[in-house]
Amino acid sequence: MTDTRFAGRTAFITGAAGDIGRTTAVRLAECGASVVLADVSEGVDETTQLCRDAGATDPVAIRFDVTDEHAVQQAFDDLVEAHVVPDLLFNNAGYQGLFCNVADYEADDFRRVLDINVTGVFNVLKSFSNALIAAGRPGAIVNTASMAHGGAPNMAAYSASKAAVIALTKTSAKDLADKSIRVNSVSPAFIGPGAMWDRQVQLQAETSSQYFSDDPDEVAQQMIGAVPLRRYGSLEEVADAVLFLLSDAASYITAFDIEISGGAV
Ligand SMILES: NC(=O)c1ccc[n+]([C@@H]2O[C@H](COP(=O)([O-])OP(=O)(O)OC[C@H]3O[C@@H](n4cnc5c(N)ncnc54)[C@H](O)[C@@H]3O)[C@@H](O)[C@H]2O)c1
């Protein structure tokens, strides 16, 4: 049976050129949503085509940097002018930053991670919410956090940023509750295959830390060994959790973080 649970809804997805954003955007399109696909990368055009192939009518592609609050606001102003008011947001763009001991972490990169992963999430959440409030409509937001919020070794900025995403989620859920906008987050752990998995396995191996081998293949085994379900999660498994939180099946769930971690803590 065809899944049409998002028919009549419009989803705005950031990080839409990336692995998780693209997979989730295509799933939303398959389930009847109109999609607006945003990313700093030109890869967003490929996602647009994939969403069209999945059944989305007139998917919209937007190129912006989430840290540029004016560009983000302009994007929502342009959509509203075109009578497009997204009522679902997957606020997902992110950057892992450097992998090194906190004692060696470069301040410039620390700021960059916080700017993209926290201020960027805030910028999009704010512009999305204001457009929706002005239209007097309910909606749902899912922010992408990470299991790194608990303190992943060699990822000081990223871990701090994702803990902040969870706090921002819980505050926003309270502030937007009376506007009938639900705000939740997802915390993936080790998800693959994809750019982030490859990058973290390689870069953790290069840190010479006590936690991981200096052989990337062994690092992969060490990471999987820390997961009770003994495998990494798939992109589709992340998308499924996001779709649940965005859907009316989660109508009484707000201010919550779903851990997509195979039991890893
Ligand atoms: N893949 C994993 O294992 C994993 C685990 C936990 C959390 N996450 C989180 O999931 C989200 C998506 O990750 P992914 O695995 O798809 O990685 P990815 O690198 O494939 O995708 C990230 C996307 O964000 C975009 N982006 C980065 N900076 C941006 C900016 N300033 N403005 C606009 N777009 C920007 C990139 O261009 C890219 O398309 C991220 O927030 C990431 O932190 C991923």
Ligand as a Chemical Component Dictionary entry (heavy atoms), coordinates in Angstrom:
data_LIG
# 
_chem_comp.id                   LIG 
_chem_comp.type                 NON-POLYMER 
_chem_comp.pdbx_formal_charge   0 
_chem_comp.three_letter_code    LIG 
# 
loop_
_chem_comp_atom.comp_id 
_chem_comp_atom.atom_id 
_chem_comp_atom.alt_atom_id 
_chem_comp_atom.type_symbol 
_chem_comp_atom.charge 
_chem_comp_atom.model_Cartn_x 
_chem_comp_atom.model_Cartn_y 
_chem_comp_atom.model_Cartn_z 
_chem_comp_atom.pdbx_ordinal 
LIG N1  N1  N 0  26.572 10.096 9.489  1  
LIG C1  C1  C 0  26.725 9.927  10.807 2  
LIG O1  O1  O 0  27.336 8.962  11.263 3  
LIG C2  C2  C 0  26.119 10.936 11.759 4  
LIG C3  C3  C 0  26.037 10.595 13.104 5  
LIG C4  C4  C 0  25.477 11.504 13.994 6  
LIG C5  C5  C 0  25.008 12.722 13.550 7  
LIG N2  N2  N 1  25.120 13.030 12.218 8  
LIG C6  C6  C 0  24.611 14.335 11.804 9  
LIG O2  O2  O 0  23.716 14.150 10.730 10 
LIG C7  C7  C 0  23.691 15.318 9.918  11 
LIG C8  C8  C 0  23.888 14.917 8.471  12 
LIG O3  O3  O 0  25.118 14.230 8.357  13 
LIG P1  P1  P 0  25.514 13.306 7.117  14 
LIG O4  O4  O 0  25.996 12.030 7.650  15 
LIG O5  O5  O -1 24.437 13.319 6.117  16 
LIG O6  O6  O 0  26.798 14.095 6.613  17 
LIG P2  P2  P 0  27.123 14.759 5.196  18 
LIG O7  O7  O 0  28.462 15.382 5.356  19 
LIG O8  O8  O 0  26.894 13.756 4.122  20 
LIG O9  O9  O 0  25.999 15.892 5.075  21 
LIG C9  C9  C 0  26.080 17.131 5.733  22 
LIG C10 C10 C 0  25.522 18.177 4.788  23 
LIG O10 O10 O 0  25.485 19.444 5.461  24 
LIG C11 C11 C 0  25.876 20.424 4.515  25 
LIG N3  N3  N 0  26.426 21.595 5.207  26 
LIG C12 C12 C 0  27.547 21.647 5.958  27 
LIG N4  N4  N 0  27.772 22.895 6.358  28 
LIG C13 C13 C 0  26.763 23.654 5.853  29 
LIG C14 C14 C 0  26.449 25.028 5.922  30 
LIG N5  N5  N 0  27.232 25.897 6.591  31 
LIG N6  N6  N 0  25.327 25.485 5.311  32 
LIG C15 C15 C 0  24.537 24.630 4.606  33 
LIG N7  N7  N 0  24.796 23.298 4.495  34 
LIG C16 C16 C 0  25.900 22.830 5.116  35 
LIG C17 C17 C 0  26.971 19.758 3.682  36 
LIG O11 O11 O 0  27.176 20.424 2.451  37 
LIG C18 C18 C 0  26.403 18.346 3.527  38 
LIG O12 O12 O 0  25.633 18.228 2.360  39 
LIG C19 C19 C 0  24.764 16.239 10.479 40 
LIG O13 O13 O 0  24.171 17.211 11.312 41 
LIG C20 C20 C 0  25.630 15.303 11.281 42 
LIG O14 O14 O 0  26.317 15.981 12.311 43 
LIG C21 C21 C 0  25.651 12.169 11.323 44 
# 
loop_
_chem_comp_bond.comp_id 
_chem_comp_bond.atom_id_1 
_chem_comp_bond.atom_id_2 
_chem_comp_bond.value_order 
_chem_comp_bond.pdbx_ordinal 
LIG N1  C1  SING 1  
LIG C1  O1  DOUB 2  
LIG C1  C2  SING 3  
LIG C2  C3  SING 4  
LIG C2  C21 DOUB 5  
LIG C3  C4  DOUB 6  
LIG C4  C5  SING 7  
LIG C5  N2  DOUB 8  
LIG N2  C6  SING 9  
LIG N2  C21 SING 10 
LIG C6  O2  SING 11 
LIG C6  C20 SING 12 
LIG O2  C7  SING 13 
LIG C7  C8  SING 14 
LIG C7  C19 SING 15 
LIG C8  O3  SING 16 
LIG O3  P1  SING 17 
LIG P1  O4  DOUB 18 
LIG P1  O5  SING 19 
LIG P1  O6  SING 20 
LIG O6  P2  SING 21 
LIG P2  O7  DOUB 22 
LIG P2  O8  SING 23 
LIG P2  O9  SING 24 
LIG O9  C9  SING 25 
LIG C9  C10 SING 26 
LIG C10 O10 SING 27 
LIG C10 C18 SING 28 
LIG O10 C11 SING 29 
LIG C11 N3  SING 30 
LIG C11 C17 SING 31 
LIG N3  C12 SING 32 
LIG N3  C16 SING 33 
LIG C12 N4  DOUB 34 
LIG N4  C13 SING 35 
LIG C13 C14 SING 36 
LIG C13 C16 DOUB 37 
LIG C14 N5  SING 38 
LIG C14 N6  DOUB 39 
LIG N6  C15 SING 40 
LIG C15 N7  DOUB 41 
LIG N7  C16 SING 42 
LIG C17 O11 SING 43 
LIG C17 C18 SING 44 
LIG C18 O12 SING 45 
LIG C19 O13 SING 46 
LIG C19 C20 SING 47 
LIG C20 O14 SING 48 
# 
